[in-house]
Amino acid sequence: MIDRLLIERYAAETWPVAETREEDGWLLRHTPGVPPRRSNSALPLARGEALSTALSRVEDFYATRGMPIAVQVAPAEEHTALDALLAERGYRRDGALLVRTAPTGTVITGSRPAVPLGVVTVEERPTRRWLDAFIALDGHDNSHEAAERILSRIPGPAAYLSVERDDRVVGMGLVVAAPGCGGVFCMATHPDHGQQGIATGVLHVGARWAAARGADELYLHVMDDNQAACRLYDRVGFRLSHTYHYRIKP
């Protein structure tokens, strides 16, 4: 199983930001125009008390940029003392997520479609069609900014996956290769095409792509209240690695 801190390091390297800095055990990230989540938050890269003593410098970094101060408490199980300190200082808890991992071979076997899915398109770079589909299917207020400022700049190797029906994208995903593993992101299915095996098929093709690039394991992030996605990931072999959430102070 991949080390929990290493997963978060790989995920951080996957998600491009406009400005980044490592300081006293923290990874400080800033991207103008997007909310205080992964692209605008501080990620602890180490364990121990040193994180707490450097917190004032973390706060200064975001204050001088006119941003709310956000900390990605990841993995949450590794940072209970830090989380308690942030709560004591008035940081509100936000955005609880689960991080799941699985052997790539297990996902390939578990996601093999029972019936032909059709064509899953794989592109090595994000096309305009893929980015527009993400904006439409993601459904968040900042989806356009995320597509243009982040997803269009993901470092490769990466697989941008999509399924089309009636000349429109109805399912999609993104797999990014890292040393020995692959991260699964941006999984989405059009509501009119749910329960048709589209997401399972996207995972199957994405896992095969990752395996061909030496990824023995896969990891993904999912909101803890997304029960439908959790059932899908359980079914194809993903198991809980750790959890994380954000602490945000205006």
DOTOR-995164 format. One record per residue: x, y, z of N, C-alpha, C in turn; residue in three letters. Coordinates in pm, 1 decimal. Layout:
# residues N
R_n_xx_n_yy_n_zz_ca_xx_ca_yy_ca_zz_c_xx_c_yy_c_zz_res
R_X_Y_Z_X_Y_Z_X_Y_Z_ALA $
...
***
This chain:
# residues 250
R_n_xx_n_yy_n_zz_ca_xx_ca_yy_ca_zz_c_xx_c_yy_c_zz_res
R_84.3_-119.9_0.0_0.0_0.0_0.0_88.0_125.2_0.0_MET $
R_47.3_226.7_-74.3_124.8_350.0_-83.0_121.0_422.9_51.9_ILE $
R_236.3_479.0_91.7_242.5_558.8_213.5_146.1_676.9_203.6_ASP $
R_76.8_705.4_311.6_-26.5_809.2_309.1_29.6_947.2_279.0_ARG $
R_142.3_981.8_339.0_202.8_1112.2_310.7_250.7_1120.7_165.9_LEU $
R_295.8_1007.8_112.4_342.7_1007.0_-25.3_227.7_1029.5_-122.7_LEU $
R_112.3_972.8_-92.6_-5.2_997.2_-177.0_-34.0_1146.1_-185.5_ILE $
R_-32.0_1213.5_-71.1_-62.9_1356.3_-71.4_45.1_1436.5_-143.1_GLU $
R_169.3_1392.5_-133.8_276.3_1458.5_-208.3_253.3_1442.2_-359.3_ARG $
R_221.1_1321.1_-403.4_195.9_1297.2_-545.5_75.1_1377.9_-594.0_TYR $
R_-30.9_1379.6_-513.2_-150.1_1454.1_-552.7_-120.3_1603.2_-564.4_ALA $
R_-38.3_1655.0_-473.7_-0.3_1796.0_-479.3_82.4_1825.8_-603.7_ALA $
R_171.3_1735.0_-640.7_253.1_1755.4_-759.9_169.4_1747.4_-887.0_GLU $
R_61.4_1671.3_-881.6_-27.7_1658.8_-997.3_-105.4_1786.6_-1022.5_THR $
R_-146.4_1853.4_-914.7_-238.1_1967.4_-924.1_-157.7_2096.0_-937.3_TRP $
R_-144.6_2153.8_-1056.5_-59.0_2271.8_-1073.4_-116.7_2394.7_-1004.5_PRO $
R_-28.8_2476.5_-952.9_-68.1_2601.9_-889.3_18.2_2714.3_-945.0_VAL $
R_-31.8_2837.6_-930.6_41.3_2952.3_-984.8_167.5_2981.3_-903.8_ALA $
R_160.4_2961.1_-772.3_273.6_2991.0_-684.1_282.9_2882.9_-578.7_GLU $
R_401.8_2833.1_-556.2_419.9_2729.9_-454.6_552.3_2752.2_-382.7_THR $
R_553.1_2713.3_-254.9_674.1_2730.6_-174.4_674.0_2626.6_-62.7_ARG $
R_789.0_2564.8_-39.5_805.7_2475.8_75.6_876.3_2551.1_185.9_GLU $
R_817.1_2545.2_306.1_872.8_2620.8_417.9_841.9_2550.8_549.4_GLU $
R_947.8_2509.8_620.1_935.6_2452.9_755.3_834.5_2339.2_763.1_ASP $
R_840.8_2248.5_666.6_752.0_2133.0_669.7_616.3_2154.7_606.6_GLY $
R_595.8_2270.3_545.7_468.8_2302.3_481.7_488.4_2322.3_331.5_TRP $
R_387.8_2284.6_254.6_380.3_2320.2_113.6_273.2_2428.2_100.9_LEU $
R_315.4_2548.6_64.8_224.3_2662.6_53.2_186.1_2679.5_-93.1_LEU $
R_55.4_2685.0_-122.3_6.7_2689.1_-260.1_-90.6_2804.9_-277.1_ARG $
R_-74.1_2876.0_-387.7_-161.2_2990.8_-414.8_-189.8_2999.7_-564.0_HIS $
R_-317.5_3007.6_-599.4_-361.5_3029.2_-737.0_-473.4_3132.0_-735.5_THR $
R_-452.8_3250.7_-790.3_-557.3_3353.5_-790.0_-682.4_3306.0_-862.9_PRO $
R_-798.1_3344.0_-809.7_-923.4_3320.4_-878.7_-989.9_3187.7_-853.7_GLY $
R_-931.3_3101.9_-769.9_-996.1_2975.1_-736.0_-1012.9_2967.4_-584.6_VAL $
R_-1110.2_2889.9_-536.4_-1141.3_2887.1_-392.6_-1028.5_2827.9_-308.5_PRO $
R_-1036.6_2847.6_-176.5_-932.8_2795.8_-85.8_-947.7_2647.0_-59.8_PRO $
R_-917.7_2568.1_-158.8_-909.3_2423.1_-142.7_-770.4_2379.3_-186.8_ARG $
R_-760.0_2275.5_-268.8_-628.4_2220.0_-302.2_-533.4_2322.2_-363.4_ARG $
R_-585.3_2411.8_-448.7_-497.9_2507.6_-517.5_-465.7_2630.5_-434.0_SER $
R_-531.3_2646.6_-321.5_-509.7_2763.1_-235.5_-510.6_2718.9_-90.2_ASN $
R_-416.4_2634.1_-54.8_-411.3_2586.1_83.2_-270.5_2539.6_116.2_SER $
R_-245.7_2528.6_245.5_-117.0_2480.0_296.1_-129.4_2332.1_329.3_ALA $
R_-34.7_2254.3_280.5_-34.4_2110.0_304.3_84.3_2073.4_392.8_LEU $
R_60.2_2006.6_507.2_173.5_1962.3_589.0_245.7_1845.6_522.3_PRO $
R_376.6_1859.3_509.4_457.0_1756.4_443.1_530.6_1667.1_541.5_LEU $
R_524.8_1701.5_668.3_598.2_1625.8_769.0_506.4_1597.9_887.3_ALA $
R_561.9_1532.7_986.8_490.0_1506.9_1111.0_560.9_1581.1_1224.2_ARG $
R_485.7_1613.6_1331.0_552.6_1665.3_1449.7_516.4_1808.6_1484.4_GLY $
R_577.2_1854.3_1594.5_545.4_1984.2_1651.2_594.3_2101.0_1566.0_GLU $
R_693.1_2077.6_1479.4_747.3_2186.6_1398.3_640.3_2251.7_1312.1_ALA $
R_540.8_2175.1_1273.5_432.4_2231.2_1192.7_359.6_2341.3_1268.0_LEU $
R_333.7_2318.9_1394.3_260.7_2416.4_1474.8_341.1_2544.1_1494.7_SER $
R_471.2_2530.6_1514.7_552.5_2649.2_1539.6_566.2_2734.8_1414.5_THR $
R_550.1_2674.5_1296.9_561.3_2750.4_1171.9_426.9_2802.3_1122.7_ALA $
R_320.1_2781.5_1199.6_186.6_2818.0_1152.6_172.7_2967.8_1127.7_LEU $
R_240.8_3050.3_1207.7_230.0_3194.6_1188.1_282.8_3236.3_1050.8_SER $
R_386.9_3167.2_1002.3_439.5_3199.0_869.5_343.9_3153.3_759.8_ARG $
R_273.1_3043.3_785.2_168.7_2999.9_691.8_60.2_3106.4_682.5_VAL $
R_18.3_3156.2_797.1_-87.1_3258.4_799.3_-41.1_3386.0_729.2_GLU $
R_84.0_3424.5_749.0_136.1_3544.9_682.3_137.0_3529.0_531.2_ASP $
R_169.3_3409.4_482.9_176.2_3383.5_339.0_43.1_3416.1_271.6_PHE $
R_-67.4_3369.3_330.8_-199.1_3390.5_269.2_-253.9_3530.4_298.0_TYR $
R_-222.3_3583.8_415.8_-270.5_3718.1_449.2_-212.6_3822.0_353.9_ALA $
R_-84.4_3809.0_319.9_-23.3_3906.7_230.0_-76.5_3895.4_88.2_THR $
R_-143.7_3785.5_56.6_-201.9_3767.6_-76.1_-352.4_3789.9_-76.8_ARG $
R_-403.6_3837.4_35.9_-545.1_3869.0_44.5_-635.9_3748.6_37.3_GLY $
R_-587.6_3632.0_80.5_-664.1_3508.0_73.1_-704.4_3459.7_211.7_MET $
R_-819.2_3390.4_222.6_-847.3_3318.7_347.5_-735.7_3218.0_373.5_PRO $
R_-708.9_3192.5_500.0_-602.9_3098.5_536.1_-664.2_2959.0_540.9_ILE $
R_-615.9_2870.8_454.9_-670.8_2735.6_446.4_-559.8_2634.0_464.8_ALA $
R_-588.8_2531.2_542.5_-495.2_2421.4_566.4_-563.1_2291.8_523.8_VAL $
R_-494.5_2214.4_441.1_-542.5_2081.8_405.4_-487.2_1983.9_508.5_GLN $
R_-570.9_1940.1_598.7_-527.6_1850.5_706.8_-525.8_1708.7_650.6_VAL $
R_-411.4_1673.6_590.0_-400.2_1547.4_518.4_-262.8_1485.9_540.6_ALA $
R_-263.4_1357.7_577.2_-375.6_1274.8_619.5_-425.3_1319.4_757.8_PRO $
R_-554.8_1318.9_777.1_-609.1_1365.2_905.3_-560.3_1278.9_1020.4_ALA $
R_-541.6_1149.1_995.5_-498.4_1057.8_1100.3_-356.5_1087.0_1148.2_GLU $
R_-278.3_1155.3_1066.4_-140.3_1188.3_1101.9_-129.7_1322.4_1173.9_GLU $
R_-236.9_1400.8_1172.8_-226.8_1539.3_1218.8_-339.2_1577.2_1315.5_HIS $
R_-367.4_1491.0_1411.0_-474.9_1520.0_1505.8_-440.4_1639.0_1595.2_THR $
R_-313.6_1650.5_1636.1_-274.5_1763.6_1720.7_-283.2_1894.6_1643.8_ALA $
R_-237.8_1895.4_1518.9_-247.9_2014.8_1435.6_-392.9_2052.8_1414.0_LEU $
R_-477.0_1954.8_1388.7_-619.2_1982.2_1366.3_-682.9_2045.6_1489.9_ASP $
R_-648.4_1994.9_1607.4_-702.4_2050.3_1731.7_-655.5_2194.3_1751.3_ALA $
R_-529.4_2222.5_1718.1_-476.9_2358.4_1730.7_-550.3_2453.9_1636.8_LEU $
R_-573.8_2411.0_1513.7_-644.1_2495.8_1417.9_-787.0_2523.6_1464.8_LEU $
R_-854.0_2422.2_1516.4_-988.9_2442.0_1568.5_-988.0_2542.3_1683.5_ALA $
R_-889.2_2530.9_1770.3_-875.9_2622.9_1884.1_-853.8_2766.5_1837.5_GLU $
R_-787.2_2782.6_1724.8_-759.7_2915.9_1670.9_-873.1_2970.1_1583.7_ARG $
R_-982.9_2899.0_1574.8_-1099.0_2950.7_1503.8_-1111.6_2908.7_1359.2_GLY $
R_-1031.6_2813.0_1316.1_-1044.2_2760.4_1180.4_-1166.2_2668.2_1173.0_TYR $
R_-1254.5_2693.9_1078.3_-1371.8_2607.8_1063.8_-1337.6_2486.3_978.4_ARG $
R_-1402.5_2375.1_1006.8_-1380.4_2251.4_932.1_-1461.7_2253.5_803.5_ARG $
R_-1402.5_2204.5_694.6_-1471.0_2211.2_566.1_-1423.5_2095.5_478.0_ASP $
R_-1513.1_2045.9_392.3_-1476.3_1955.5_283.8_-1412.5_1824.9_323.8_GLY $
R_-1484.3_1737.8_396.0_-1427.4_1609.1_435.5_-1422.6_1512.4_317.0_ALA $
R_-1305.6_1450.0_295.5_-1287.4_1356.5_185.3_-1224.7_1226.0_232.9_LEU $
R_-1247.2_1121.5_154.1_-1186.3_991.5_175.6_-1082.2_968.3_67.1_LEU $
R_-969.6_911.1_104.5_-867.9_872.3_7.0_-864.9_720.5_4.0_VAL $
R_-883.9_665.9_-116.2_-890.8_520.6_-131.9_-781.0_473.3_-225.6_ARG $
R_-732.7_353.0_-201.3_-628.3_294.6_-284.5_-667.8_153.0_-323.2_THR $
R_-605.8_105.3_-432.4_-631.2_-31.4_-477.6_-517.1_-76.4_-566.6_ALA $
R_-485.2_-205.0_-564.7_-392.2_-257.2_-664.3_-450.8_-236.1_-804.5_PRO $
R_-368.4_-194.5_-897.1_-417.3_-165.1_-1031.3_-479.2_-288.7_-1096.3_THR $
R_-416.3_-403.2_-1077.5_-470.4_-526.2_-1135.1_-607.8_-560.2_-1081.0_GLY $
R_-629.3_-532.8_-952.0_-760.7_-558.2_-892.9_-867.4_-470.3_-957.7_THR $
R_-832.8_-343.9_-983.5_-928.6_-253.0_-1046.5_-956.6_-296.0_-1190.2_VAL $
R_-855.1_-338.2_-1261.8_-876.0_-385.1_-1399.7_-974.6_-501.3_-1402.1_ILE $
R_-954.8_-596.9_-1311.5_-1044.9_-712.4_-1306.3_-1184.1_-674.0_-1258.5_THR $
R_-1191.0_-594.5_-1151.8_-1319.8_-560.1_-1092.7_-1403.2_-465.3_-1175.1_GLY $
R_-1340.3_-391.3_-1266.3_-1414.4_-293.1_-1346.0_-1440.3_-339.6_-1488.6_SER $
R_-1404.2_-463.1_-1519.8_-1425.2_-511.6_-1656.3_-1574.5_-509.6_-1687.8_ARG $
R_-1617.2_-436.4_-1792.6_-1761.4_-423.0_-1821.8_-1825.6_-557.6_-1853.8_PRO $
R_-1945.2_-578.9_-1798.9_-2019.0_-702.0_-1826.3_-2075.8_-701.7_-1968.1_ALA $
R_-2104.7_-584.4_-2019.9_-2154.7_-569.6_-2156.6_-2069.4_-464.8_-2225.6_VAL $
R_-2061.0_-467.9_-2358.8_-1980.2_-367.7_-2429.2_-2024.6_-225.9_-2395.8_PRO $
R_-1927.7_-142.6_-2359.7_-1957.7_-5.0_-2321.3_-1962.2_87.3_-2441.1_LEU $
R_-1887.3_56.5_-2542.1_-1866.8_151.3_-2650.7_-1724.1_203.5_-2641.8_GLY $
R_-1699.1_311.1_-2708.9_-1563.9_364.3_-2718.6_-1534.5_456.9_-2601.4_VAL $
R_-1424.3_429.8_-2529.2_-1370.9_522.3_-2430.1_-1250.6_590.6_-2495.0_VAL $
R_-1262.8_719.0_-2519.0_-1155.9_794.3_-2583.5_-1048.7_831.2_-2481.7_THR $
R_-922.9_813.3_-2519.7_-810.2_847.2_-2433.0_-723.0_949.1_-2505.3_VAL $
R_-707.4_1064.6_-2444.4_-620.7_1169.8_-2498.2_-509.0_1198.0_-2398.8_GLU $
R_-390.7_1227.0_-2448.9_-278.6_1257.2_-2360.5_-275.6_1402.9_-2317.6_GLU $
R_-350.7_1487.2_-2386.7_-363.5_1628.4_-2351.5_-512.0_1663.5_-2345.5_ARG $
R_-550.5_1761.1_-2263.3_-692.8_1796.5_-2254.2_-739.3_1870.6_-2379.1_PRO $
R_-836.9_1815.7_-2447.6_-894.9_1883.7_-2562.6_-996.7_1987.1_-2514.5_THR $
R_-1032.4_2077.0_-2603.0_-1135.4_2175.0_-2568.7_-1267.5_2105.2_-2534.5_ARG $
R_-1295.0_1996.8_-2606.6_-1417.7_1921.1_-2581.7_-1416.4_1859.4_-2442.5_ARG $
R_-1300.3_1804.6_-2401.8_-1291.7_1743.5_-2268.7_-1307.6_1849.6_-2159.5_TRP $
R_-1241.4_1962.5_-2174.6_-1250.5_2069.1_-2074.7_-1393.8_2122.6_-2064.7_LEU $
R_-1460.2_2140.6_-2178.9_-1599.1_2188.4_-2176.7_-1689.9_2085.8_-2109.3_ASP $
R_-1663.0_1958.1_-2131.6_-1742.2_1853.9_-2066.8_-1721.3_1856.1_-1916.0_ALA $
R_-1596.9_1878.9_-1873.2_-1571.6_1888.8_-1729.2_-1651.3_2004.0_-1668.7_PHE $
R_-1650.3_2119.1_-1734.4_-1724.2_2235.2_-1683.6_-1872.3_2202.1_-1670.4_ILE $
R_-1926.5_2130.3_-1768.5_-2069.1_2097.3_-1767.0_-2103.2_1991.4_-1662.7_ALA $
R_-2018.7_1890.2_-1648.8_-2050.1_1777.7_-1560.8_-2007.0_1798.7_-1416.8_LEU $
R_-1905.9_1881.5_-1394.8_-1855.6_1901.7_-1259.3_-1957.7_1973.6_-1171.7_ASP $
R_-2020.5_2077.0_-1227.1_-2132.8_2139.9_-1159.2_-2100.1_2227.8_-1040.7_GLY $
R_-1976.8_2280.2_-1030.3_-1942.2_2371.6_-922.6_-1927.3_2514.0_-977.0_HIS $
R_-1937.8_2610.3_-886.8_-1929.8_2750.4_-928.9_-1796.3_2784.0_-993.6_ASP $
R_-1690.9_2714.4_-951.6_-1557.0_2744.9_-1002.3_-1508.1_2645.2_-1106.0_ASN $
R_-1598.8_2568.7_-1166.9_-1557.8_2464.5_-1262.0_-1482.8_2523.1_-1380.8_SER $
R_-1525.8_2638.7_-1429.3_-1459.4_2699.5_-1544.0_-1316.2_2737.9_-1508.6_HIS $
R_-1298.4_2800.6_-1392.3_-1164.7_2840.8_-1349.8_-1075.5_2718.6_-1328.4_GLU $
R_-1132.3_2611.5_-1270.5_-1053.5_2490.0_-1248.7_-1009.4_2429.6_-1381.3_ALA $
R_-1098.6_2429.5_-1480.9_-1064.0_2373.4_-1611.5_-953.0_2452.6_-1677.9_ALA $
R_-966.2_2584.4_-1676.2_-872.8_2668.5_-1751.5_-739.2_2688.0_-1679.4_GLU $
R_-742.5_2699.3_-1548.2_-620.3_2733.8_-1475.0_-548.8_2613.3_-1416.2_ARG $
R_-618.5_2500.5_-1407.5_-558.1_2383.7_-1343.2_-553.5_2264.0_-1437.8_ILE $
R_-669.5_2216.2_-1482.5_-673.8_2092.7_-1559.6_-605.2_2104.8_-1694.8_LEU $
R_-603.1_2223.2_-1750.7_-534.4_2242.0_-1878.6_-382.8_2240.1_-1862.7_SER $
R_-334.3_2238.4_-1736.0_-190.7_2246.2_-1710.5_-136.9_2126.4_-1631.3_ARG $
R_-215.4_2019.4_-1623.3_-170.3_1900.8_-1550.7_-42.9_1846.2_-1616.8_ILE $
R_63.1_1822.2_-1539.4_182.8_1763.2_-1599.5_158.5_1616.2_-1634.5_PRO $
R_214.1_1572.6_-1746.8_197.4_1433.8_-1787.3_298.1_1342.9_-1717.4_GLY $
R_289.4_1214.7_-1747.6_191.8_1155.4_-1838.5_53.2_1148.0_-1775.8_PRO $
R_-46.9_1174.2_-1858.6_-185.2_1175.7_-1811.8_-276.4_1120.6_-1920.1_ALA $
R_-389.2_1065.3_-1878.0_-490.7_1013.6_-1969.0_-621.9_1085.7_-1941.8_ALA $
R_-668.7_1160.3_-2039.7_-797.9_1228.6_-2031.6_-899.8_1138.2_-2100.3_TYR $
R_-989.7_1081.0_-2021.5_-1080.7_977.4_-2070.1_-1221.7_1033.8_-2085.9_LEU $
R_-1291.7_989.5_-2189.2_-1428.8_1035.3_-2209.5_-1509.7_929.9_-2284.1_SER $
R_-1639.4_930.3_-2259.2_-1735.3_843.6_-2327.8_-1840.5_934.1_-2390.3_VAL $
R_-1871.2_910.7_-2517.4_-1969.7_992.2_-2587.8_-2092.1_910.6_-2625.4_GLU $
R_-2205.5_973.9_-2616.7_-2331.8_920.2_-2664.7_-2405.3_1032.9_-2736.9_ARG $
R_-2454.7_1005.2_-2855.0_-2528.4_1106.1_-2932.2_-2448.2_1235.0_-2946.2_ASP $
R_-2319.9_1219.4_-2973.2_-2230.2_1330.9_-3002.6_-2210.5_1426.0_-2884.6_ASP $
R_-2223.1_1376.1_-2762.6_-2188.8_1457.0_-2645.2_-2121.5_1369.2_-2541.6_ARG $
R_-2034.8_1429.3_-2462.4_-1963.4_1356.8_-2358.2_-2058.2_1331.1_-2241.6_VAL $
R_-2074.2_1203.1_-2205.7_-2164.8_1166.9_-2096.2_-2090.8_1107.0_-1977.2_VAL $
R_-1960.5_1082.2_-1992.8_-1880.6_1030.9_-1881.9_-1736.0_1064.8_-1904.3_GLY $
R_-1661.3_1080.5_-1794.7_-1522.9_1124.6_-1809.3_-1441.2_1088.5_-1685.9_MET $
R_-1311.2_1100.5_-1700.1_-1219.1_1080.8_-1589.2_-1080.3_1124.7_-1631.5_GLY $
R_-990.9_1128.3_-1535.9_-852.0_1167.0_-1559.4_-763.2_1077.0_-1474.3_LEU $
R_-661.6_1018.6_-1535.4_-563.2_938.5_-1462.2_-426.2_998.9_-1486.3_VAL $
R_-352.7_1023.4_-1378.4_-220.1_1083.5_-1388.1_-118.9_987.1_-1328.2_VAL $
R_-15.4_956.2_-1406.0_86.2_861.1_-1359.8_185.8_928.7_-1266.5_ALA $
R_227.0_855.0_-1162.3_333.1_895.3_-1069.5_422.7_773.7_-1051.5_ALA $
R_537.6_788.4_-987.9_626.2_672.6_-971.5_557.8_554.5_-902.3_PRO $
R_531.2_448.9_-976.8_473.4_327.5_-920.5_325.3_331.1_-894.9_GLY $
R_259.6_441.9_-923.3_116.5_451.0_-894.5_50.5_548.1_-991.2_CYS $
R_-81.1_556.4_-981.4_-156.0_650.7_-1063.1_-269.1_710.7_-982.7_GLY $
R_-295.7_839.1_-1004.4_-405.3_907.3_-936.9_-525.8_920.5_-1028.5_GLY $
R_-642.9_893.8_-975.5_-768.0_903.9_-1050.6_-839.6_1031.1_-1006.9_VAL $
R_-874.9_1115.4_-1104.3_-937.6_1243.8_-1075.3_-1053.6_1267.3_-1171.6_PHE $
R_-1136.5_1365.1_-1137.8_-1236.7_1420.5_-1229.9_-1335.8_1316.7_-1282.0_CYS $
R_-1368.5_1216.7_-1203.0_-1469.0_1119.3_-1245.3_-1606.7_1184.6_-1243.0_MET $
R_-1678.8_1175.8_-1353.4_-1811.9_1235.3_-1360.7_-1893.2_1165.1_-1468.2_ALA $
R_-2024.1_1152.1_-1443.2_-2117.6_1093.0_-1538.9_-2240.2_1182.0_-1548.9_THR $
R_-2289.7_1202.2_-1669.6_-2409.8_1282.5_-1687.9_-2526.1_1215.7_-1615.6_HIS $
R_-2609.2_1292.4_-1542.2_-2719.1_1232.2_-1465.5_-2815.2_1148.7_-1549.3_PRO $
R_-2832.6_1183.4_-1676.0_-2923.7_1107.0_-1761.9_-2867.2_972.0_-1803.6_ASP $
R_-2741.3_948.3_-1772.2_-2676.5_824.0_-1816.2_-2619.1_745.7_-1698.6_HIS $
R_-2676.2_767.9_-1580.8_-2632.3_693.0_-1464.5_-2674.8_547.7_-1470.5_GLY $
R_-2607.8_463.1_-1391.9_-2639.7_321.0_-1381.6_-2626.9_247.4_-1514.0_GLN $
R_-2539.4_296.8_-1600.9_-2516.8_230.9_-1729.8_-2374.8_175.9_-1742.1_GLN $
R_-2300.9_177.6_-1634.0_-2165.3_123.6_-1635.7_-2061.6_214.6_-1697.3_GLY $
R_-2097.0_342.2_-1718.9_-2003.7_432.9_-1785.0_-1882.5_460.0_-1696.5_ILE $
R_-1905.4_494.2_-1569.3_-1793.3_522.7_-1479.2_-1705.2_399.4_-1460.6_ALA $
R_-1767.8_281.6_-1452.3_-1690.7_158.0_-1438.6_-1601.1_136.3_-1560.0_THR $
R_-1656.3_162.6_-1678.4_-1577.5_147.6_-1799.8_-1462.8_246.0_-1807.4_GLY $
R_-1486.8_369.1_-1764.1_-1379.7_469.1_-1761.4_-1268.4_424.7_-1667.2_VAL $
R_-1304.4_372.7_-1550.3_-1205.4_322.7_-1456.3_-1125.8_206.5_-1516.3_LEU $
R_-1193.6_119.3_-1588.8_-1126.8_3.2_-1647.5_-1020.1_46.2_-1748.7_HIS $
R_-1057.4_135.1_-1837.6_-962.1_181.6_-1938.3_-850.9_262.6_-1872.6_VAL $
R_-886.4_346.3_-1775.6_-785.3_425.2_-1705.8_-687.1_339.0_-1629.3_GLY $
R_-736.6_230.9_-1566.3_-648.2_141.2_-1491.3_-554.0_67.1_-1585.8_ALA $
R_-603.7_25.8_-1700.5_-517.5_-40.7_-1797.5_-410.2_54.8_-1850.1_ARG $
R_-448.6_179.9_-1872.9_-350.3_280.2_-1916.5_-241.8_296.7_-1809.7_TRP $
R_-283.8_306.0_-1683.4_-187.7_324.0_-1574.0_-95.3_203.5_-1561.1_ALA $
R_-151.1_83.0_-1574.1_-69.3_-38.3_-1563.1_38.0_-41.5_-1670.6_ALA $
R_4.2_4.3_-1790.2_101.3_6.0_-1899.4_215.3_102.9_-1873.1_ALA $
R_197.1_192.1_-1777.1_301.1_289.8_-1741.6_364.3_259.5_-1605.8_ARG $
R_351.1_136.3_-1562.4_422.0_91.4_-1443.2_352.9_121.2_-1311.9_GLY $
R_225.2_157.0_-1314.1_152.6_188.0_-1190.3_97.8_60.0_-1128.8_ALA $
R_153.8_19.9_-1016.0_106.3_-100.3_-946.9_-15.6_-72.8_-860.3_ASP $
R_-34.1_53.7_-820.8_-147.7_90.7_-735.9_-212.2_217.7_-788.9_GLU $
R_-338.8_234.7_-753.6_-413.8_354.8_-786.8_-463.6_419.9_-658.2_LEU $
R_-478.7_550.8_-661.6_-540.8_621.7_-550.7_-641.4_721.2_-605.9_TYR $
R_-738.2_757.1_-523.6_-837.5_857.0_-562.1_-892.0_924.0_-438.1_LEU $
R_-954.9_1040.2_-459.2_-1020.7_1115.0_-352.6_-1170.2_1120.4_-382.9_HIS $
R_-1252.5_1105.0_-280.6_-1396.6_1110.8_-299.2_-1458.7_1176.3_-175.9_VAL $
R_-1558.5_1261.6_-199.7_-1628.6_1323.6_-86.8_-1690.5_1216.1_1.8_MET $
R_-1682.5_1234.1_132.0_-1727.5_1128.3_222.6_-1877.1_1105.3_220.1_ASP $
R_-1954.2_1200.4_163.5_-2099.4_1182.3_156.4_-2146.5_1137.1_18.7_ASP $
R_-2054.0_1106.6_-72.4_-2091.0_1061.4_-206.0_-2105.1_909.3_-203.7_ASN $
R_-2220.8_863.8_-158.9_-2240.8_721.5_-137.6_-2238.3_641.2_-266.9_GLN $
R_-2291.0_698.5_-375.1_-2292.8_625.6_-502.1_-2151.4_599.2_-551.1_ALA $
R_-2064.7_701.1_-543.1_-1926.8_683.0_-585.7_-1854.0_584.1_-495.0_ALA $
R_-1878.5_593.3_-364.7_-1812.5_501.5_-271.7_-1850.4_356.6_-300.7_CYS $
R_-1976.9_332.5_-335.1_-2019.2_195.4_-368.0_-1947.9_145.9_-493.5_ARG $
R_-1936.7_233.5_-593.1_-1865.1_196.2_-715.2_-1719.9_161.3_-684.4_LEU $
R_-1651.4_246.6_-609.5_-1510.1_223.1_-580.7_-1491.2_98.5_-493.7_TYR $
R_-1583.4_73.7_-401.7_-1578.6_-50.6_-324.2_-1587.9_-171.6_-416.5_ASP $
R_-1679.4_-163.4_-511.3_-1706.7_-276.9_-599.1_-1586.9_-315.5_-685.1_ARG $
R_-1507.1_-216.6_-724.1_-1393.7_-247.8_-812.3_-1263.0_-266.5_-734.9_VAL $
R_-1268.0_-257.8_-601.7_-1151.9_-296.2_-522.6_-1082.2_-188.3_-442.7_GLY $
R_-1133.0_-64.5_-443.3_-1069.0_41.5_-365.1_-1104.7_26.9_-217.0_PHE $
R_-1004.6_50.7_-131.9_-1024.6_45.0_12.3_-969.4_172.7_75.7_ARG $
R_-1019.4_205.9_193.5_-981.9_330.7_259.5_-834.0_330.4_297.1_LEU $
R_-764.1_437.0_259.0_-626.8_461.3_303.0_-626.1_559.1_419.0_SER $
R_-691.0_675.8_398.6_-696.7_777.2_503.3_-803.3_879.9_467.3_HIS $
R_-820.3_976.1_552.6_-916.2_1083.2_529.5_-843.8_1217.1_535.1_THR $
R_-908.8_1318.2_485.3_-858.5_1453.3_505.4_-972.6_1552.8_497.0_TYR $
R_-947.4_1670.5_546.6_-1044.0_1779.9_539.7_-965.3_1911.0_540.1_HIS $
R_-1036.7_2017.3_525.7_-974.7_2149.0_527.9_-1012.7_2221.7_655.9_TYR $
R_-924.7_2310.7_698.6_-953.2_2406.5_805.3_-932.4_2544.6_745.0_ARG $
R_-1034.4_2628.3_752.1_-1030.6_2759.1_685.3_-1060.9_2868.7_786.6_ILE $
R_-977.7_2973.5_781.2_-996.9_3089.1_867.2_-1001.2_3214.7_779.6_LYS $
R_-1111.7_3290.0_780.5_-1122.3_3409.7_697.3_-1012.4_3509.6_729.8_PRO $
***
